[in-house]
Amino acid sequence: MGCSEAKPECSYLFEKQDKTRYKVLYFNGDSYLGGIIKAKKSGIGELTTNNGETYNGEWKKDRMSGKGTYVYKK
């Protein structure tokens, strides 16, 4: 893996989907599809939590940052 790619902490699956997107599955049941830089969510991506909530939007250094939509479970 290059310097911009590294397996994110607490994940058990990390696979490249295309030039800019990665699929990450976490031990707690969460999943992420999107950009990764230095093992952190970055750029545009979608996180689905283990309880079914989703965030689709911008990420910076593993944090939701900028524009995005968070959908809470009812």
ZADO-1210 file (C-alpha; in nm, 4 decimals, padded with zeros to 6 digits):
<atoms>
<atom x="00.0000" y="00.0000" z="00.0000" code="MET" pos="1"/>
<atom x="00.1161" y="00.3526" z="-00.0729" code="GLY" pos="2"/>
<atom x="00.1548" y="00.6308" z="00.1785" code="CYS" pos="3"/>
<atom x="-00.2038" y="00.7475" z="00.1205" code="SER" pos="4"/>
<atom x="-00.3418" y="00.3997" z="00.1862" code="GLU" pos="5"/>
<atom x="-00.3283" y="00.2056" z="00.5094" code="ALA" pos="6"/>
<atom x="-00.5705" y="-00.0241" z="00.6857" code="LYS" pos="7"/>
<atom x="-00.7939" y="00.1825" z="00.9148" code="PRO" pos="8"/>
<atom x="-00.7819" y="00.1015" z="01.2850" code="GLU" pos="9"/>
<atom x="-01.0389" y="-00.1529" z="01.4137" code="CYS" pos="10"/>
<atom x="-01.1229" y="-00.2788" z="01.0638" code="SER" pos="11"/>
<atom x="-01.1121" y="-00.6370" z="00.9406" code="TYR" pos="12"/>
<atom x="-01.1679" y="-00.5760" z="00.5695" code="LEU" pos="13"/>
<atom x="-01.0055" y="-00.3066" z="00.3598" code="PHE" pos="14"/>
<atom x="-01.0286" y="-00.3348" z="-00.0162" code="GLU" pos="15"/>
<atom x="-00.9842" y="-00.0946" z="-00.3041" code="LYS" pos="16"/>
<atom x="-01.2998" y="-00.0542" z="-00.5156" code="GLN" pos="17"/>
<atom x="-01.1604" y="00.1810" z="-00.7821" code="ASP" pos="18"/>
<atom x="-00.9004" y="00.4593" z="-00.8126" code="LYS" pos="19"/>
<atom x="-01.0370" y="00.6672" z="-00.5256" code="THR" pos="20"/>
<atom x="-01.2777" y="00.4535" z="-00.3208" code="ARG" pos="21"/>
<atom x="-01.2240" y="00.1848" z="-00.0593" code="TYR" pos="22"/>
<atom x="-01.4600" y="-00.0525" z="00.1165" code="LYS" pos="23"/>
<atom x="-01.3952" y="-00.0849" z="00.4891" code="VAL" pos="24"/>
<atom x="-01.5727" y="-00.3187" z="00.7302" code="LEU" pos="25"/>
<atom x="-01.5227" y="-00.2632" z="01.1026" code="TYR" pos="26"/>
<atom x="-01.5335" y="-00.5133" z="01.3889" code="PHE" pos="27"/>
<atom x="-01.8273" y="-00.3241" z="01.5476" code="ASN" pos="28"/>
<atom x="-02.0447" y="-00.3843" z="01.2379" code="GLY" pos="29"/>
<atom x="-02.0057" y="-00.0408" z="01.0761" code="ASP" pos="30"/>
<atom x="-01.9116" y="-00.0137" z="00.7082" code="SER" pos="31"/>
<atom x="-01.7625" y="00.2660" z="00.4984" code="TYR" pos="32"/>
<atom x="-01.7296" y="00.3205" z="00.1249" code="LEU" pos="33"/>
<atom x="-01.5268" y="00.6192" z="00.0131" code="GLY" pos="34"/>
<atom x="-01.1940" y="00.7956" z="00.0211" code="GLY" pos="35"/>
<atom x="-00.9110" y="00.7009" z="00.2573" code="ILE" pos="36"/>
<atom x="-00.5957" y="00.9026" z="00.3228" code="ILE" pos="37"/>
<atom x="-00.3381" y="00.7821" z="00.5762" code="LYS" pos="38"/>
<atom x="-00.5849" y="00.5244" z="00.7175" code="ALA" pos="39"/>
<atom x="-00.8536" y="00.7879" z="00.7819" code="LYS" pos="40"/>
<atom x="-01.1849" y="00.8577" z="00.6092" code="LYS" pos="41"/>
<atom x="-01.1284" y="01.1525" z="00.3760" code="SER" pos="42"/>
<atom x="-01.3060" y="01.3210" z="00.0862" code="GLY" pos="43"/>
<atom x="-01.6488" y="01.1884" z="-00.0091" code="ILE" pos="44"/>
<atom x="-01.7827" y="00.8712" z="00.1504" code="GLY" pos="45"/>
<atom x="-02.0726" y="00.6888" z="00.3081" code="GLU" pos="46"/>
<atom x="-02.0716" y="00.5364" z="00.6555" code="LEU" pos="47"/>
<atom x="-02.3396" y="00.2904" z="00.7623" code="THR" pos="48"/>
<atom x="-02.3487" y="00.2213" z="01.1349" code="THR" pos="49"/>
<atom x="-02.4246" y="-00.1151" z="01.2909" code="ASN" pos="50"/>
<atom x="-02.7706" y="00.0134" z="01.3926" code="ASN" pos="51"/>
<atom x="-02.8640" y="00.1232" z="01.0386" code="GLY" pos="52"/>
<atom x="-02.7910" y="00.4958" z="01.0512" code="GLU" pos="53"/>
<atom x="-02.6031" y="00.6461" z="00.7548" code="THR" pos="54"/>
<atom x="-02.3896" y="00.9483" z="00.6800" code="TYR" pos="55"/>
<atom x="-02.3199" y="01.0330" z="00.3177" code="ASN" pos="56"/>
<atom x="-02.0976" y="01.3332" z="00.2610" code="GLY" pos="57"/>
<atom x="-01.7620" y="01.4941" z="00.3176" code="GLU" pos="58"/>
<atom x="-01.4946" y="01.3613" z="00.5536" code="TRP" pos="59"/>
<atom x="-01.1674" y="01.5039" z="00.6809" code="LYS" pos="60"/>
<atom x="-00.9239" y="01.3153" z="00.9062" code="LYS" pos="61"/>
<atom x="-01.1841" y="01.0510" z="01.0006" code="ASP" pos="62"/>
<atom x="-01.4504" y="01.3082" z="01.0970" code="ARG" pos="63"/>
<atom x="-01.7676" y="01.4247" z="00.9251" code="MET" pos="64"/>
<atom x="-01.6696" y="01.7611" z="00.7810" code="SER" pos="65"/>
<atom x="-01.8454" y="01.9919" z="00.5367" code="GLY" pos="66"/>
<atom x="-02.1630" y="01.9008" z="00.3527" code="LYS" pos="67"/>
<atom x="-02.3386" y="01.5718" z="00.4128" code="GLY" pos="68"/>
<atom x="-02.6597" y="01.4004" z="00.5137" code="THR" pos="69"/>
<atom x="-02.7023" y="01.1959" z="00.8304" code="TYR" pos="70"/>
<atom x="-03.0055" y="00.9683" z="00.8404" code="VAL" pos="71"/>
<atom x="-03.1057" y="00.8516" z="01.1891" code="TYR" pos="72"/>
<atom x="-03.2792" y="00.5231" z="01.2528" code="LYS" pos="73"/>
<atom x="-03.6413" y="00.5690" z="01.3546" code="LYS" pos="74"/>
</atoms>
